[in-house]
Amino acid sequence: MKKTSFFDFLFCIATFITPLLSVAQNTNSEFPVINPENLTIVRDSFGIPHIFGKTDAEVAYGLAWANAEDAFYVTQELLATGKGFMGRRDGINGAKNDFFVHAIGARELVDKNFDKDLSPEFKKYLDGFVQGINAYAKAHPEEVKVKKLFPVTSKDIVTCYVVIMSALSRVQNQVGDAVAGKFDHVPLVFPKHTAPNVGSNAFALNSTKTVDGKTYLCINPHMGMDGLLSFYEAHLQSEEGLNIEGCMFQGSSSLAMGVNEHLGWGMTWNNFDRVDVFKLSMNPKKKLEYEFDGNWLKLEKKPVWLKVNLSKKGKFVLPVKKMTYWSKYGATLKSDKSENYYAIRYPANTTVRTAEQLYKMNKAKNYTEYWDAIRIHAITLFNIVYADDKDNIFYIHHGMIAERDTLIDWSGLVAGNTSKTLWTKLIPLDSMPKTINPSCGYVYNTNNTPFHASSTECNENGYCYTSRKLMDERPGDNNRAERFKELISVKNKFNLQDLHDLKFDVTLSRNGTVAKSLKPLFNLDVKKYPDLKEPLEILNSWNRIADIHEYAPTLLGLCIQTVFKKYDYDDANFVLGFNVKEDEWVSTLRGACDTLKAYFGSIKVEWGTVNRLIRGDKDLPLRGFPDVLSPSYPKRVKGRMAFKVEHGDTYTMFASFGKNGVEKISALQPLGNSLNPKSKHYTDQMEMFTKQEMRPLSLKKEDVLKRAESVYHPR
């Protein structure tokens, strides 16, 4: 036997204790270790966790635990992305994510600013959240998918927010295009990187517009039905003033939108220029030097070793070295196809306070505190529609928009050799488009232009926005906005049921760009195309309501799918419109008829037969249509003539506020609150969703306990 030396012995000891030291180092001694016996998770009959604790940090612990119980595999994806561990999990495809996280400098930003930018109060809260997720991972090692992912730290969570805000800004597409050489030959049309089929609605009515003199709020985000960007519902209550119910993306440390005892808000996707790509002028005589204001500057090298899993069981992880760079513009990439270098600059990787802003929004007790929270201005995108118990309502085009020189064309590649293009400031929040307490009594947003947020008389179009074109990449209104304007003008005053009916409306407006774009189809001459007599009669006799028993939405849905696929259209075209020639509509309509006849033997196929709400073993007919107020954005199901709705009403909440606080709350999810297929709460709201039946809610602990399905401490 080989004799063990003293140094070998020390190495063995170090190998043994290093993991223990790692755990110790990830436990912030500044904050106390949370005793899970001090907090309680109450699950109601729909599996919604109501989390009660003495401190905010204890509640954060419970939120992390409860979310992990329902979606641990998804929250791990977020954590693995933030820590640069996706290559270990998903091989080469995952390594692309790790490369992106490294390229944008997410962790460096957090390391630099974590201690100085985040408040002690929020750090304590975040530490509680981290303790909860680590405790769950330790208690359920069989569920951990990526070795060495845990323990996570507070910095890991903040890094995840930087990454997710960057991803929502579509920065990963620009990074990928730069490396792939897609910018080497300036395209006639700059690559389009929108976020298709994501949207949202939000409405607020004050007492002048309601029958009972209350203030109403409707929260209605439209994101994915499943996965990382699906919504998780929770209720958080502490003895330190936290008491809110609402929804968040999986793995989040605070709710993204919801209602507390005094106020509430919804968020909707907004459309502005979030990312700029700069082509650097490189020194032909000296490597890695680029020109800036007449001087040659050196690119900073940022190498990274990507860990790439090459086996199914993760036992063979190969380190791969890649190089990224940093310039005055920020993250910089070299094209794989040339000697060109491109810099990516955007607001999302300039702040680490996104999570703290959400936390402070959750805790705000009044109008002033809420404005203090949103003035942190650390959430990259999203409009806000707000209401409170003092009858305040407002809309604001919230988002981090770079203050750019409007004389420069920012729509394509930008010259990266001058301080004239190096923006350093954001447009101040108080300078953003907003509508506050309009006399007409309502505000709204449906992802339409930020300059239409109320009635024509109350829209604040008189303001001079010098950067107007930077704030609105989709000038105009979509079908949802047109339909909202029609419905809100029908009555002088609304009750909650009226607002419910408005929100769940599934009618295509006869006004606006969508209706105009469809006119050539509906106006096809039967005499000219006699073989299309029956489908044209179906379309033209249709009441424009996309209900499950209608035939026309089936024909129209197939036609729109064909056209959008052919021209690479997306959600933006419901604002911008789409131009299709007569002969194309003819061939498209004929194709839709042929498809229906092949599968069903008839062109009279009810919309609910093909438009389906599917999860697990449940497969239900669903009303709705792209860009109606209760939308469904379907994707063809492989092997059958049916569409699975993948985006749409991913969460709906109604609230009514009186003078003494919130009085009524109800909510609804399309599928279920759990992403665990074994849970009964995986599909338990599907039937309710098809009938638009809301779940009543309460922020009072005694009411929650009366409806409790289970009560327990995390352990």
C-alpha positions in Angstrom: 0.0 0.0 0.0 1.3 3.5 -0.9 2.4 5.5 2.1 0.2 8.5 2.8 2.3 11.7 3.1 1.4 14.6 5.4 0.5 16.7 2.4 -1.8 14.0 1.0 -3.5 13.9 4.4 -4.0 17.7 4.3 -5.4 17.4 0.8 -7.9 14.8 2.0 -9.0 16.9 4.9 -9.4 19.9 2.7 -11.4 17.9 0.2 -13.7 16.8 3.0 -14.3 20.1 4.7 -14.5 22.4 1.6 -18.2 21.6 1.0 -18.9 22.3 4.6 -17.1 25.6 4.4 -19.0 26.4 1.3 -22.3 25.9 3.1 -21.1 28.0 5.9 -20.0 30.8 3.6 -23.4 30.8 2.0 -25.1 31.4 5.3 -25.0 35.1 5.9 -24.1 35.4 9.6 -25.6 38.9 9.6 -29.1 37.4 9.6 -30.6 34.8 12.0 -31.2 31.2 11.0 -35.0 30.9 10.4 -36.9 28.3 12.4 -39.5 26.8 10.1 -41.7 26.2 13.1 -42.2 29.9 13.3 -44.1 30.1 10.0 -47.1 28.3 8.6 -48.2 27.3 5.1 -51.9 27.0 4.7 -53.1 25.4 1.4 -56.6 26.1 0.4 -58.8 23.8 -1.7 -57.0 24.8 -4.9 -53.6 24.3 -3.5 -52.8 28.1 -3.2 -50.2 28.6 -0.5 -51.1 31.2 2.1 -47.9 31.8 4.0 -48.0 33.3 7.5 -45.0 34.4 9.6 -43.9 36.9 12.2 -41.3 38.4 9.9 -41.0 39.1 6.2 -38.0 36.9 6.1 -39.9 34.0 7.5 -42.6 34.5 4.9 -40.0 34.6 2.2 -38.7 31.2 3.5 -42.2 29.8 3.2 -42.7 31.2 -0.3 -39.5 29.6 -1.5 -40.5 26.3 0.1 -44.1 26.3 -1.2 -43.1 27.2 -4.8 -40.5 24.4 -4.7 -43.2 21.9 -3.6 -45.2 22.9 -6.7 -42.5 23.6 -9.3 -39.0 22.7 -8.1 -37.8 21.4 -11.5 -38.7 24.8 -13.0 -37.2 26.9 -10.3 -34.0 24.9 -10.6 -33.9 25.9 -14.3 -33.9 29.5 -13.3 -31.2 29.0 -10.6 -29.0 26.9 -12.9 -29.3 29.6 -15.5 -28.3 32.3 -13.1 -25.4 30.3 -11.7 -24.1 29.3 -15.2 -24.9 25.6 -14.6 -27.2 24.9 -17.5 -24.4 23.3 -19.5 -24.1 20.7 -16.7 -27.8 20.0 -17.1 -28.6 20.3 -20.8 -25.2 19.9 -22.5 -24.4 22.1 -25.5 -27.8 23.8 -25.6 -27.5 24.6 -21.9 -24.0 25.9 -22.4 -25.3 28.5 -24.7 -27.3 29.9 -21.8 -24.2 29.9 -19.6 -22.3 31.7 -22.3 -25.0 34.4 -22.5 -25.0 34.9 -18.7 -21.2 35.3 -18.7 -21.2 37.6 -21.8 -23.6 40.1 -20.3 -21.6 40.3 -17.0 -24.5 39.5 -14.8 -22.6 38.1 -11.9 -19.9 40.8 -12.0 -22.7 43.4 -11.9 -24.2 41.8 -8.8 -20.8 41.3 -7.1 -20.0 45.0 -7.6 -23.3 46.5 -6.5 -25.0 44.0 -4.1 -23.7 45.5 -0.9 -23.9 49.2 -1.7 -27.2 49.2 -3.6 -29.5 46.9 -1.7 -31.1 47.9 1.6 -30.5 45.9 4.8 -34.2 45.3 5.1 -34.4 43.6 1.7 -31.2 41.7 2.2 -32.8 40.2 5.3 -35.9 39.2 3.3 -33.8 37.8 0.5 -31.7 35.8 3.0 -34.9 34.2 4.3 -35.9 33.2 0.8 -32.5 31.7 0.2 -32.7 29.7 3.4 -36.0 28.3 2.3 -34.9 27.1 -1.1 -31.7 25.6 0.3 -33.7 23.9 3.0 -36.0 22.3 0.5 -33.1 21.1 -1.7 -31.5 19.6 1.4 -34.7 17.9 2.5 -35.4 16.5 -1.1 -32.0 15.6 -2.6 -33.7 13.2 -5.0 -35.4 16.2 -6.7 -32.1 18.1 -7.3 -31.4 17.8 -11.0 -28.0 19.6 -11.2 -25.2 18.4 -9.0 -23.5 21.2 -7.0 -26.3 23.7 -7.7 -27.1 24.0 -4.0 -26.6 25.8 -1.8 -27.6 29.0 -3.5 -26.9 32.5 -2.1 -28.7 35.8 -2.1 -26.3 37.0 -4.9 -27.4 34.0 -7.0 -31.0 35.1 -6.7 -30.3 38.7 -7.6 -28.2 37.4 -10.6 -31.3 35.4 -11.7 -33.3 38.7 -11.8 -30.6 40.3 -14.0 -30.7 37.3 -16.3 -34.4 37.1 -16.6 -34.8 40.8 -17.2 -32.1 40.6 -19.9 -33.9 37.6 -21.4 -37.2 39.4 -21.4 -35.4 42.2 -23.3 -34.5 39.6 -25.9 -30.8 40.3 -25.4 -29.9 36.6 -25.9 -31.0 36.9 -29.5 -28.7 39.8 -30.2 -25.8 38.0 -28.5 -26.4 34.9 -30.6 -26.7 36.9 -33.8 -23.5 38.7 -33.1 -21.5 35.5 -32.5 -23.2 33.8 -35.5 -22.1 36.6 -37.8 -25.6 37.8 -38.7 -24.6 41.4 -38.3 -21.5 41.1 -40.6 -23.5 42.1 -43.6 -25.9 44.9 -42.6 -29.4 43.6 -43.5 -32.0 45.6 -45.2 -34.2 44.8 -42.3 -32.6 44.5 -38.9 -33.3 41.1 -37.3 -36.7 41.1 -35.6 -36.6 39.9 -32.0 -40.0 40.6 -30.5 -41.6 38.4 -27.9 -44.5 36.8 -29.8 -47.8 36.1 -28.1 -47.0 37.7 -24.9 -49.2 40.6 -23.8 -51.6 41.3 -21.0 -54.6 43.4 -20.0 -55.1 45.6 -17.0 -58.0 47.9 -16.2 -58.8 50.3 -13.3 -62.1 52.2 -12.7 -62.6 54.8 -10.0 -65.8 55.6 -8.1 -67.2 57.9 -10.8 -67.4 54.9 -13.2 -68.7 52.2 -10.8 -72.3 51.5 -9.7 -71.4 51.1 -6.0 -68.9 53.9 -5.8 -66.0 51.5 -5.2 -62.7 51.4 -7.1 -62.1 48.4 -9.3 -59.0 46.7 -10.6 -58.6 43.9 -13.1 -55.2 42.2 -13.4 -54.8 39.9 -16.5 -51.3 39.0 -17.7 -51.0 36.9 -20.8 -47.8 34.7 -20.8 -47.0 31.0 -21.1 -49.3 28.4 -19.7 -46.4 26.3 -18.6 -42.7 26.6 -17.7 -40.5 29.3 -16.3 -42.6 32.2 -17.5 -45.9 30.7 -16.3 -47.5 32.3 -13.2 -47.5 31.0 -9.6 -50.1 32.3 -7.2 -49.4 32.9 -3.5 -50.6 34.9 -0.4 -47.9 36.4 1.8 -48.7 37.7 5.3 -46.3 38.8 8.1 -46.6 40.8 11.3 -44.2 43.3 9.7 -46.8 44.7 7.3 -46.6 42.3 4.4 -50.1 41.1 3.3 -50.6 40.5 -0.4 -52.1 38.0 -2.8 -51.2 37.7 -6.4 -48.9 36.1 -9.0 -45.3 35.9 -9.9 -43.0 34.0 -12.3 -41.8 30.7 -11.0 -38.8 31.0 -8.7 -39.4 34.7 -7.9 -38.8 36.1 -4.4 -41.7 38.5 -4.4 -45.0 38.8 -6.2 -45.0 40.6 -9.6 -48.6 41.9 -9.4 -51.5 41.6 -7.0 -53.6 43.2 -4.3 -52.7 44.0 -0.7 -55.0 45.5 2.0 -54.9 49.0 0.5 -53.9 48.9 -3.2 -53.2 46.7 -6.2 -51.6 46.8 -9.6 -51.4 44.8 -12.8 -48.5 44.8 -15.4 -48.6 44.5 -19.1 -45.9 44.1 -21.7 -44.8 47.3 -23.3 -43.0 47.8 -26.6 -40.0 50.1 -26.9 -36.4 49.8 -28.0 -34.7 47.8 -25.2 -31.4 46.9 -26.9 -28.8 48.6 -29.0 -26.1 46.8 -31.1 -22.9 48.7 -31.9 -20.3 47.8 -34.5 -16.9 48.6 -33.2 -14.2 50.1 -35.5 -11.2 47.8 -34.9 -7.5 48.8 -35.3 -6.2 47.0 -38.5 -2.7 47.1 -37.1 -3.2 46.0 -33.5 -5.4 43.2 -32.2 -8.2 43.9 -29.8 -8.0 47.7 -30.1 -11.1 49.7 -31.1 -11.5 53.4 -31.9 -13.4 55.7 -29.6 -13.5 59.4 -30.0 -10.3 59.3 -32.1 -8.4 57.2 -29.6 -7.5 53.5 -29.6 -8.8 51.6 -26.6 -8.1 48.0 -25.6 -10.9 45.5 -25.3 -11.0 43.7 -22.0 -10.8 40.0 -22.3 -13.4 37.9 -20.4 -12.7 34.2 -20.8 -15.1 31.6 -19.5 -14.8 27.9 -19.0 -18.2 26.4 -19.9 -19.0 23.0 -18.2 -20.7 20.9 -20.8 -22.4 17.7 -19.9 -21.8 15.0 -22.6 -23.7 12.1 -21.0 -27.3 11.5 -20.0 -26.4 10.8 -16.4 -24.1 13.9 -16.1 -21.0 11.9 -15.3 -18.9 13.2 -18.1 -18.6 17.0 -18.0 -16.3 18.6 -20.4 -14.8 22.1 -19.8 -14.9 24.3 -22.9 -13.1 27.7 -23.1 -14.9 30.6 -24.8 -13.9 34.2 -25.0 -16.0 37.3 -24.6 -15.0 40.9 -24.2 -16.0 44.2 -22.6 -15.8 47.7 -24.1 -17.1 51.1 -23.1 -20.4 50.0 -24.5 -20.6 46.9 -22.3 -20.8 43.3 -23.4 -18.8 42.7 -26.6 -18.7 39.7 -28.9 -16.6 38.6 -31.8 -18.3 37.2 -34.9 -17.4 33.6 -35.7 -17.6 34.4 -39.4 -15.3 37.5 -39.5 -13.0 39.8 -37.6 -15.9 42.1 -36.6 -16.7 42.9 -33.0 -20.2 44.0 -31.8 -21.2 45.5 -28.4 -24.6 45.0 -26.8 -25.9 47.8 -24.6 -29.2 47.8 -22.8 -30.6 49.0 -19.4 -31.4 45.6 -17.8 -27.8 44.9 -16.9 -27.2 48.2 -15.2 -29.2 47.6 -12.0 -29.4 44.9 -9.3 -32.5 46.4 -7.6 -35.3 44.7 -9.6 -36.2 42.2 -6.8 -36.0 44.9 -4.2 -38.4 47.2 -6.1 -40.9 44.3 -6.3 -40.6 43.7 -2.6 -41.2 47.4 -1.8 -44.2 47.4 -4.2 -45.6 44.4 -2.3 -45.3 46.3 1.0 -46.5 49.7 -0.1 -49.5 50.8 2.0 -50.6 53.9 0.0 -50.2 55.9 -3.1 -47.1 57.7 -1.9 -45.3 54.6 -0.8 -46.1 52.9 -4.0 -44.6 55.7 -6.1 -41.5 55.6 -3.9 -41.2 52.0 -4.8 -41.6 52.4 -8.5 -39.2 55.3 -8.6 -36.5 52.8 -7.8 -36.9 52.3 -11.6 -35.2 48.9 -11.7 -37.8 46.9 -13.6 -36.7 46.8 -17.3 -40.1 46.7 -18.9 -43.9 46.5 -18.3 -46.7 49.0 -18.0 -48.4 49.5 -14.6 -52.1 49.9 -14.0 -52.8 50.8 -10.4 -55.8 51.3 -8.0 -56.2 51.9 -4.3 -58.6 52.5 -1.4 -58.4 56.3 -1.7 -59.9 56.1 -5.2 -56.6 56.7 -7.0 -56.1 55.1 -10.4 -53.3 55.5 -12.8 -51.4 54.1 -15.8 -47.7 54.6 -16.4 -45.5 53.4 -19.2 -43.0 52.0 -16.7 -39.7 50.7 -18.0 -36.0 51.4 -18.3 -35.6 53.4 -21.5 -32.3 54.7 -22.6 -32.1 58.4 -23.1 -30.8 58.5 -26.6 -30.0 61.2 -29.2 -33.2 61.1 -31.3 -31.2 62.4 -34.4 -29.4 59.0 -34.5 -31.0 56.0 -36.2 -31.1 53.3 -33.5 -33.2 50.8 -35.5 -30.2 48.9 -36.8 -26.5 48.7 -36.2 -25.1 51.8 -34.5 -21.6 53.2 -34.9 -19.5 52.2 -31.9 -16.7 54.7 -32.2 -18.0 57.8 -30.6 -19.3 59.1 -27.3 -22.3 60.5 -29.2 -23.8 57.0 -29.3 -22.7 56.0 -25.8 -25.9 56.7 -23.8 -25.5 56.7 -20.0 -28.8 57.8 -18.6 -32.4 56.6 -18.6 -35.5 58.6 -19.4 -36.7 59.7 -15.9 -39.8 57.9 -14.6 -41.7 61.2 -14.2 -41.1 61.9 -17.9 -42.7 58.6 -19.0 -46.2 58.6 -20.6 -48.8 58.3 -17.8 -52.5 59.0 -17.0 -53.3 59.8 -13.4 -56.9 60.0 -12.0 -58.6 61.0 -15.3 -62.0 62.6 -15.1 -63.6 59.9 -17.2 -62.9 57.4 -14.4 -60.9 54.7 -16.1 -57.4 53.7 -17.3 -56.4 50.7 -19.3 -53.6 49.0 -21.2 -53.8 46.0 -23.7 -50.2 46.3 -25.0 -51.4 49.2 -27.2 -49.6 52.5 -27.5 -48.8 54.2 -24.2 -50.4 57.4 -25.4 -53.9 55.8 -25.4 -54.6 54.9 -21.8 -58.0 56.4 -21.2 -60.8 58.2 -23.0 -59.9 60.4 -26.0 -60.5 63.5 -23.8 -58.4 62.2 -20.9 -55.4 60.8 -22.8 -52.4 63.0 -21.9 -51.4 63.6 -25.5 -50.7 67.3 -24.8 -47.4 66.3 -23.2 -44.3 66.9 -25.3 -42.3 63.7 -25.2 -39.0 64.5 -27.0 -38.2 60.8 -27.1 -41.7 59.7 -28.1 -40.5 57.4 -30.9 -38.1 55.7 -28.5 -41.1 54.9 -26.1 -43.4 53.3 -28.6 -42.3 50.8 -31.2 -45.9 49.9 -32.0 -47.8 53.2 -32.4 -51.5 52.5 -32.4 -54.1 50.2 -30.9 -54.7 46.5 -31.2 -58.0 44.6 -31.4 -58.1 44.4 -27.6 -57.8 48.1 -27.2 -60.5 48.7 -29.9 -62.8 46.3 -28.2 -62.2 47.7 -24.7 -63.0 51.2 -26.0 -66.3 49.9 -27.5 -67.3 48.2 -24.3 -66.3 50.8 -21.8 -68.4 53.4 -23.7 -71.6 51.2 -23.6 -72.4 52.1 -19.9 -71.9 55.1 -17.8 -71.2 53.0 -14.7 -70.1 49.4 -14.2 -70.5 46.8 -11.5 -67.9 44.0 -10.9 -69.9 41.6 -13.0 -69.8 44.1 -15.9 -66.0 44.3 -15.6 -65.9 40.5 -15.5 -67.9 40.3 -18.7 -65.7 42.9 -20.4 -62.5 41.1 -19.5 -63.8 37.8 -20.7 -65.1 39.2 -24.0 -64.0 37.1 -27.1 -65.2 39.4 -29.8 -63.2 40.7 -32.8 -63.8 44.4 -33.2 -65.1 45.7 -36.5 -62.8 48.7 -36.0 -59.1 49.1 -36.1 -56.2 47.6 -38.0 -57.2 44.0 -37.6 -60.6 44.5 -39.0 -59.1 46.5 -41.9 -56.5 43.8 -42.6 -59.3 41.1 -42.7 -61.6 43.0 -45.1 -60.1 41.6 -48.3 -60.9 38.1 -47.0 -64.4 38.9 -45.9 -65.1 40.9 -49.1 -64.1 38.2 -51.6 -66.6 38.1 -54.5 -68.6 34.9 -54.5 -69.4 35.4 -58.2 -65.7 35.4 -58.9 -65.0 32.5 -56.6 -68.2 30.3 -56.6 -66.3 27.4 -54.9 -65.9 29.6 -51.9 -69.6 30.4 -51.5 -70.1 28.3 -48.3 -67.1 29.4 -46.4 -67.7 33.1 -47.3 -71.3 32.7 -46.1 -70.0 31.3 -42.8 -67.6 34.2 -42.4 -69.9 37.0 -43.3 -72.9 35.7 -41.2 -70.6 35.4 -38.2 -71.2 37.8 -35.2 -67.4 38.0 -34.7 -67.6 36.2 -31.3 -65.0 33.4 -31.0 -67.2 31.0 -29.0 -66.8 27.2 -28.9 -69.9 26.5 -31.1 -69.0 28.9 -33.9 -67.7 27.7 -37.3 -66.2 30.9 -38.5 -63.3 31.1 -36.0 -62.1 27.7 -37.2 -61.9 28.9 -40.8 -60.4 32.2 -39.9 -58.0 30.7 -37.4 -56.5 28.4 -40.1 -56.3 31.2 -42.5 -54.5 33.5 -40.1 -52.1 30.8 -39.0 -51.1 30.2 -42.7 -50.6 33.9 -43.4 -48.7 34.6 -40.2 -46.4 31.6 -40.7 -45.7 32.6 -44.4 -44.8 36.2 -43.6 -43.3 35.6 -40.1 -45.9 37.8 -38.5 -46.4 37.9 -34.8 -48.4 39.7 -32.1 -47.1 43.1 -33.4 -49.2 42.7 -36.5 -52.4 43.0 -34.5 -51.3 46.6 -34.0 -49.4 47.2 -37.2 -51.8 45.3 -39.5 -51.0 42.7 -42.2 -51.3 43.1 -45.9 -52.4 40.0 -47.8 -53.4 40.1 -51.5 -56.7 38.9 -52.8 -55.3 35.8 -54.5 -53.4 34.8 -51.4 -56.6 35.0 -49.3 -58.3 32.9 -51.9 -55.7 30.1 -51.8 -55.4 30.3 -48.0 -59.2 30.0 -47.6 -59.3 27.1 -50.1 -56.5 25.4 -48.1 -58.4 25.8 -44.8 -61.5 24.2 -46.4 -59.4 21.3 -47.8 -57.8 20.7 -44.4 -61.2 20.6 -42.6 -62.7 18.4 -45.2 -59.7 16.0 -44.9 -60.0 15.7 -41.1 -63.8 16.2 -40.5 -65.5 15.7 -43.9 -67.0 19.2 -43.6 -65.9 22.8 -43.3 -68.5 23.3 -40.6 -66.3 22.5 -37.6 -67.0 24.2 -34.3 -64.1 26.3 -32.8 -64.2 24.3 -29.6 -63.5 21.1 -31.5 -60.1 22.4 -32.6 -59.2 25.1 -30.0 -58.3 23.1 -26.9 -57.2 23.7 -23.3 -54.9 20.7 -22.6 -52.8 19.6 -19.7 -52.2 16.1 -18.5 -55.2 13.9 -19.3 -57.6 16.8 -19.5 -58.5 18.1 -23.0 -61.3 20.7 -23.0 -62.9 23.0 -25.7 -62.0 26.6 -25.2 -63.4 29.9 -26.5 -61.1 32.8 -27.4 -59.0 33.9 -30.3 -55.7 35.7 -30.8 -55.9 39.3 -29.6 -59.4 39.3 -28.2 -59.8 40.4 -24.6 -59.8 36.8 -23.4 -57.3 35.5 -25.9 -56.0 32.1 -26.8 -52.8 31.7 -28.8 -52.8 28.1 -30.0 -50.2 25.8 -31.5 -51.0 22.8 -33.7 -51.1 19.5 -31.8 -48.9 17.0 -33.5 -50.8 14.1 -35.1 -54.3 15.7 -35.0 -56.3 18.6 -36.3 -56.4 20.5 -33.1 -54.7 23.4 -31.4 -53.3 23.5 -27.9 -53.5 26.9 -26.3 -50.0 27.8 -25.1 -50.4 31.5 -24.3 -53.4 33.5 -23.2 -55.2 34.3 -19.9 -52.5 33.0 -17.6 -53.9 34.7 -14.6 -56.9 36.9 -13.8 -57.7 38.8 -10.7 -60.5 41.3 -9.8 -60.5 43.6 -6.8 -62.8 46.1 -5.3 -61.6 48.8 -2.9 -63.6 50.8 -0.5 -62.6 53.7 1.8 -61.3 51.3 4.4 -59.3 49.0 2.2 -59.8 46.1 -0.2 -63.3 44.5 0.1 -63.6 41.9 -2.6 -60.9 39.8 -4.4 -61.2 36.9 -6.8 -58.8 35.1 -9.0 -58.6 32.4 -11.7 -55.8 30.4 -13.4 -56.3 28.5 -16.6 -54.9 25.2 -15.5 -53.8 24.8 -11.9 -51.3 26.3 -9.5 -49.0 23.3 -9.4 -46.6 22.3 -12.2 -46.4 18.8 -10.6 -48.3 16.3 -12.8 -48.9 14.1 -9.7 -50.7 16.9 -7.9 -54.5 17.3 -8.0 -53.9 21.0 -8.4 -52.2 20.4 -11.7 -55.5 20.7 -13.6 -58.1 21.6 -11.0 -59.0 25.0 -12.4 -59.4 24.0 -16.0 -63.2 23.5 -16.0 -63.7 26.7 -14.1 -61.6 28.5 -16.6 -63.7 27.3 -19.5 -66.7 28.8 -17.7 -64.9 32.0 -16.5 -65.7 31.1 -12.8 -63.6 33.0 -10.3 -62.3 31.9 -6.9 -63.2 34.2 -4.0 -60.2 35.2 -1.9 -59.5 36.9 1.4 -56.4 38.5 2.9 -57.7 37.7 6.4 -56.0 34.8 8.2 -59.2 33.7 9.9 -61.0 33.4 6.5 -58.1 31.5 5.0 -58.1 29.0 7.8 -61.8 28.3 7.3 -61.1 27.1 3.8 -57.8 25.3 4.6 -57.1 22.0 3.0 -53.9 21.6 4.9 -51.9 23.5 7.5 -48.2 22.7 8.1 -44.7 24.0 8.8 -42.0 23.6 6.1 -39.9 20.6 7.0 
